[in-house]
């Protein structure tokens, strides 16, 4: 057997919808040596991470922590811990990741109902209200920003609806946290889960999450301590949370002063998540969000400066990802391939009804910066010309420069 060589990935600028190029500070933090899971340094770092992410989520929630998984695992942890079989769940669906919430909730045994919007739009509040009146769910599960369409669902009025129907409010903020306003407490969100690989500027594999006292009360009501670690007085539920690994009641215990063993904390990811939050709060959350707004606006202007069409409802577009309608007669995958091969730049394709129709270009995290925006626009112009599509010479870069000049 011949051994493969050491890890040596090619230089890439990841300008898709995620993952993005990780911040070098995060990668340096992740190279630190490991300590044991109950070492005082480890438990102190876990406490620091909880406090840092309260700042990122704009919450006072005690149960603000990491789920050791990708962002999808955190979604599953939230839903499997909040939903019992037979519970009614309502999901507004405006893209692929709304369908994902439906899929996971159905696997939890929920009675799932949807209220749908065409891809490229958001679900109007009045339609959600009508569905709430009809369904009377125990959980409203909503994607805040769906990268499949680049749309961002408004949350105004959702807390009032949930209060009216005594319903919990869950938000998947994987694609939006950090780069778009998401004031968890001000919006009355009961549970929100994210991932590091988008606006937070890190790699996939750790998922920040926060849970309100209302959500914690429900989850702790389903607590069941597993055999082998339980002591006299610990609860054993007749109908426990249906996942062991994603049992948030046990994960809460692991992050609590009790440190009740559940799994071995992913120390390297903990270090990375900590540095992601430090970078954001060091800049200041409003300033960090404004950075995403500026570079996202420059990318949108640049795309239009190339004579390309921005996809979807502009009034509800995420700041950090733009959908670009692929011009007629252009092979979208060929463009992506040449960008990657010749320029080392990756942009995204899309899914479902948008497959082959839309590119998705991200400006988030470490890549929310001028050189990344201008370099991507210049490369995209060159590739389109190379493949026979006429575009205004320098149009993309000049339009982006105009945005930066106006901001300055």
C-alpha positions, 0 to 999 in steps of 0.5 A: 500500500502506498501512502497518500501525501500530507494534506495540501489543499489548493489555494481557493477563494470560497465565494459561494453560499458556504462554506467560506474561506475560514478566517486565518485567526480561526485556523490558528486558534484551531491548531492549539493543543488539546486538553482533557474534557474536564481540565479547568482550561477546557471548562473555563473555555466552554463557559467563555464560549457560552458568554461570547455567543450570548453576545453574538445571538443578542440574548441573555439565555443561560442555555447558549452553547455549542452542539458538536455537529454541523449546523444540520445536527443542531437543527435536528437537536432542536427539533427532536428535543422540542417536538414529541411524536404527534405534536403539530409543527408549522413550517413556512417554506420558501426554499430548500431549507424549509423543506429540510425542517419539514423532513426533520420534524416528520422524522421526529414524529411530528404532525407537520403542516406547511405554508409555502411561498414561491422560490425567490419570495418570502411567506407573508405574515398574513398567510402564516397567521392564517395557517397558525389559526388553522393548525394551532401548532406547538412549534413554529419552525422557520428558516431565517435566511434560505441560501438556496434562494438567498431570501430572508424571512421577516420575523416581525409579528411572529412572536405575537402570533406565537403568544396568541397560540401558545406556541414556541418559535424556532429559527434556523439562522445558519446562513444569517447569524452575524452578518444580518440582524438577528436580535434573539431576545428582542424578536422573542425567539425561543430556539435558534441554531447556526453554524460557523461556516458562513457569516461567522467565518469558521469551518463547518463542524460546530453549531452555536445554539441558544434556547429561551427559558420557555424552550428549556422548561419544555426540554428539561421536562423530557430529561432522562439520564442514561444508565451508567451515569445516573445517580439516585434522584435522576429522572428516567422519562417514560418517553425520552427525547428520541435521540441520545446524541442530540438530546439537549437535556443531556447536552445542557447538563454537560455544559452546566456546572455538573458537567454530566458526561454526555460526549467528549467535547470537540476541543479543536472546534471549541477553540475555533468557535470561540475565535469566531465569536471573539472576532465578531464582538471585537469589531462590534456586532453592529459594525460586523453586520454593516460590513456584510451589508456594504460588501454584499451591496457592492457585489450586487452592484457589480453583478448588475454592472456586468449586465446580469440579473439579480434573482428574487425579491430584492426587498427580502434578500440576505445581505451576504449572498446574492443569486445571479440569473445565469444568462441564456445560452451560458453553461453555468457549470462551465463558468464555475469550472473555469473560475475554479480552475483558472482563478481559484475562485468558487461560486455556488450553484443552486438546487431543485427548481433553480438548478442550472438557472442561478449562481449564488455568490457569497460575501460573508465572514472573512470574505466580506472584504473589498479585494474578494469582491473586486477579484471575484467580479473581475474573474467572472467578467473574464470567464464570461467573455472567454465563453462568448458572453458579451459584458460591459468592460470593467462594468462589474468592478466599476459598479462595486467601486461606486458603492465603496466610494459612496460609503467612504 
